[in-house]
Amino acid sequence: MNSPLNDIAAPRAAATVPAGATLPTTASMFVRHPLFRPLAALVLLLLVDLLLVPGFFHLEIKDGHLYGSLIDIANRAAPLVLAALGMTLVIATRGIDISVGAVVAISGTVAAMLIGGTMVMQNGVPEYVANTPMVWALCAAMGAALLCGAWNGLLVAGLGLQPIVATLILMVAGRGLAQLFTDGQIVTVYYKPFFFLGSGYLFGLPFSLYIVGAVFLVTALLMRKTALGLFIQAVGINPVAARLAGLKTAVLIFFVYVFCSACAGLAGLMISANIKSADANNAGLLLELDAILAVTLGGTSLAGGKFSLAGSVIGALIIQTLTYTIYSLGLPPEVNMVVKSVVVFLVCLSQSAEFKNMWRAFRAKNKGGAA
């Protein structure tokens, strides 16, 4: 007997092939793959860089570390990738989280204030030591991020507030709290081991890439090897039917907001370690918008249900590559914002059912007129 859940989240059965019809070729199947469009966009950007940016693909090893434009793009995209992974699950449940940037600011601020750095003499050599053991400082920062996620989850899943309204509260109040913690000043960190999170290297590659890889791998395993991914997809497709099928939709929604804030908190630590300070005014500013754009570029539906973790990673790389390209070509930074707005417009059109119907009708009309 089929479970009601199968009727909610299982993909539609393949249509029977009419007599005389041909099966799709390998090329057509590749083109129709959900990751084809984001990959094609990324490849197109890389080709532009190949033609217009001298030495873009040049890689070299210095002091045992791999350097080059591609490494720089991947390293700088790491915080955005983390934010996009968390945002993917939120959007998959028909939600949205616009407090990601505020959580980044809070996490980085808590870590920087606790670690700080005090100069002491060790064996006659001046050296900075952490004001608070770094492990405890990192735990406190991540704990603050988890509390932010629990707050969002409580408002959305518990009180039933609209996600954009619930997270707007933390978006405003969270950054305000971070600024109150620091009195609006930049908090500088002097403890070198902390810097390794954002600018350290391991086996020749930036350590941030290993963090992103670990988070992606764990998330992908949870989504693919357990029923959690199916449950999240079911909630996004039809939350009422999912609840009637026996799913605890409130618990699942609460979980995705906590997970999203945890990813943002980790991104905040990475950003703070990279710049060796905490800037509550600017850290993570507008990061939530880039995360949403990365998720939609990767093929995740804003209507919920359909999501792609790999697509979100590709979307984040597209945004960072686009930013790098604009700066490398000497264009004003404002151009980046204009291009992003055009991309958002095109993504919204691509996911609009009304636009798709109009396009099909237009094509059918032209074919009929030609005949």
N, C-alpha and C positions, 0 to 999 in steps of 0.2 A: 504494500500500500504506500502510495507516495505521500511524503510529508507536505503539509501546507507551505513549509518554508521553501520547498523546491519550486513551487509555483510562483514564489515571490522573486527569488534571486537567480534562479537558473536561467541561462541564456535560452533564447528562443530556439526551438528545434529547426534544424536545417530544412529548407523547403525542398520538396521533391524536384528532381531535374526533369523538365518536360522532354518528351521524345524528340530526338533530333538536336537537342541543345548540347553545347559543348561545356565541359567542366572548365573552371577558371584555370589559366596557366599559372606557372610559378611566379612570373613577373607581375601578373595582375594581383595575385594574392599578396605579394610583397608591397605593392602600391597601396593596397587596401588595409595593410596592417596599421593599427592605431599609432604606432611609433614612427610611421613613415614620414608624415608631415613635419613633426618636430625635428627629426633627424635631418630631413632635407633642408630645413631652415638653418640648422646649425652648420651643415656642410656648405651651404651657400655663403654664410657669413665668413667661414674659414677661407673660402675661395677668394672672397673680396679682400681679406687680409693678406692672402698670399700674393695678390696682384698689387696691392696699394701700400702695404706696410713692409718695409725692407727687413729681412731677417726674422720674420714672424715665426717661422717654424724652426729657427736655429736653436739648438739645445747644446749646452756645454756644462762640464763638471768643474766646479770650483770648491776647493776645500772639502771634497767628498760629497758635495751637494749638487743636485741637478738644477740648473737655472735656464730660463727661457720664457718667452711670452706665454706659451701654453701652460707651463707650470704656474706662472703668476696668475693666469686666469682661473685655473682650477683652485689655487690657494685662496684667492679673494672671493671665489664663489662658494666656498665651504659654508660660511654662516647662512647664506641664502638657501643653500641646499637643505640644511637642517631645518630652517623655518618652513621651507616648501614641503618637506616630508610630513611635518606635523600638520600643516594646513591641508594637505591632501586628504587625510582621514576626516578632518572637520568638514570639508566641502563634500566629501562622499556621503555624509549624513544630512545633507541639505543645510549645513551650517556655514558660518563664516566667523573668523576671529581677527578683528582689526586691532587687537591689543598686543600683537606680537612684538612690535617695536618697544612698547612700554615694558614688557617682560624682559626684553634684552637689556634695557637701561637699568632695571631693578637688579637683575642678576649680576651684571658687571659692576654695579655700584656696591652691592653688598660684598662681593669678593674683594674689590679694590680697597674698601674701607677696612676690612678685617685683616688683609695681608699687609698692605702698606709697605713698611720697610724701615728698620731702625739700624743705624750704623753702629757696629760694635768692633772691638779689636779681638781678633782670633789669631793666636800665635804671632802677635805683633803686626798683623795685616788687617787693615780696615775692611770690613765686609758687612753687607746688609743682611739682616735676618728678618723673618716675617713677624709681625706683631701678634698674629694668631697662626697656629699651625695650618699650613696650606690645606691639608685634607679637611680640617674642620671648616675652614673658610669656604672651600668649594661645596661642601655639604650644605652649609648655611645658604649659599647662593642658590643652589639647586632646590633647597627646601622652600625658599622664597618663591621661586618659579612655580613649583608644584602647588603652593598655596594660591597663587594667581590662577592657575588652571582649575583648581578646585572651586574657586570663587566663580569663574565663568561657567563651569559645569553645573554648579548649584543654581545659578540664575537661569540657565537655559533648560536643563533637564529637570530641576526641582521646581522652580517657580514658573516655568513655561514662557519666559520672556523671549522676544525675538532675538536671535543670535547677534545681529548687528547692533541692537540697542544694548544688550547685556555686555558685549565686549567693548562697546564705545565707552561705557562707564570706566572700565579699567584702562582703556587707552588714554583717557584724560587724567584720571586719578593716579594711575601707576607712574606715569612720567613725573607728575607733580610730587609724588612721594619720593622718587629718586632724587629730584632736585632739592627737596627738603632735607634729605639725608646729607647731601653734600653742600648745602647752602648755595646751590647754583654754581659751585666751583668745580674745576676739574681735579679729581683725586689721582695723584700720581703713585704708581707702584714701583718699588725699587728692588723687589725680591726676584732674582733672576730665574729660579726654577719655574715661577709662574709664567714667564714669557714663553716657555716651551710649548704651551697649549696653542698659542697663536702663531708663533714664528719659529718654532723648533723644527728640526729635521730628523728623520729616522730612516735609515737605509737609503739616504740620498733624496728622499721625497719629503715634502712638508708633513708634519705630524697631523695637521688638521685633516688631511685626506684620509688618514687612518681612522680618525674619529668619525668622519662622515661615512666611510665604508662600513664601520662596525654598526653604526645606527641604521644604515640602510639594510645591511644584512639581517640584523635582528628583526627589523620591522617587516621585511619581505618574508622571512620565515614565519612570523606570526600571522601574516595575512594569507600565506599560501599553504602552510603546513598545518594550520589549525583552522577551526571553524570561525575564528574571529573575523577574518576578511569577509566571509560569506554573510555573517551577521551584520557587519557594518554596511555592506552592500544592500542587504535587505531593508535595513532602516532607511537608507537613502532612497530606495525605490518606492517604498510604501510603508511609512512608519506605523500606520494604523493596522495594516495587515500583518506586519511583523509582530506587533504587540499581541494581536489575536492568535498568532501562531505560537505564542509562548515565549517570545524573546523579551528580555528585560531592556527595553529600548532606553529607558532613562539611565540605566547603568552604562550602556554602551556610549550614549552621548556624553555622559560625564567623563568616561574614560578618554574619549578622543580630545576633549578640551584640555584635560590634564596632560595628555601626551604631547599636544601641540605646545603647551607652555613649557614642558620639559625640554623639548627641542629648541625652543626660543631661549630658554635659560642657558643651555649649552652653547648656543650661538653667541649669547652675551658674554660668556666667559672667554670664548675664542676671540671675540672682537676686543675685549678689554686687555687680554694678554698680548694681542698683536700691537696695539697702540700704547701699551704699558701704562694705561691710565683708564679712568672711568669718566666719561663725559655724559652726564645725565641729560644734558640739553640736546645732544645730537646723536648719541649712540642708538642705533636701530631706527633712526628716523625714517619713516615711510617704508621700512623693511616689509611691513605687512602687505603693502600694495605690490611690491616686487614678488613676494611669495605667492600672492593670489594670481598674479600674471604668470608666474612660472608654472603653477599648477594647471592653469587653463591652457597654456601653451603645450603642456605635456599630454593633453587629451582628456583630463578629468572633467566630467560634466558638472557645470554649476547647478544643474537640476538634481544632483545627487545620484548615488548608486554606482555609476561607472567611475572608476579611478585607476590611475596608473602611477606607481611609485617611480619606476624607471623614467616615465615621461616627465615627471616633476623634476627629476635630476637634470634631464636634458633641457627642460625649460629654464632652469636656473643657469645652466651653462650658456644658453642662448642670450639671456639678459646680460650676463657678465661679459660675454664676448662682444655683444653690441656696445656696451659701455666702453670697453677697451678700444674697440675700433674707432668710435667717435673721438675719444681722447687722442688716439694715435694719429688720426688724420688732422688734428689741430682744430677741430670744430668746437664751437662754444658748448659748454656743458648743458645749456638750455635745449640744445638740439636733441639730447638724449631723452628729455622729458617729452618733447614733441613726438619723437619716434615711438616711444612707449605708448603714448596715447593713441597713435595710429594703429599700433599692434593690438591694443585693447579693443579698439573699434572693430578690427577685422576678426578677432577671436569671437567677439559677441555676435557678429554677423554669421560666422560659421556655425554657431550653436543655436541660432534662431530658427525655430521651426517655420515661422511665417516667411522668413527670407528664403529658406530652402524651397518652400512651396511656390513662392513667386518666381524663383529661378527655374524650377522645373516647368512651370506654366509658360514662362518666356521661351525656354528652349523648345518646348512642344509646339508653341505657336510658330516659331521660326521654321521648324522642320516641316510643319504642315503647310506654311506659305511657300517654302521651297519646292514641296512636292506639287 
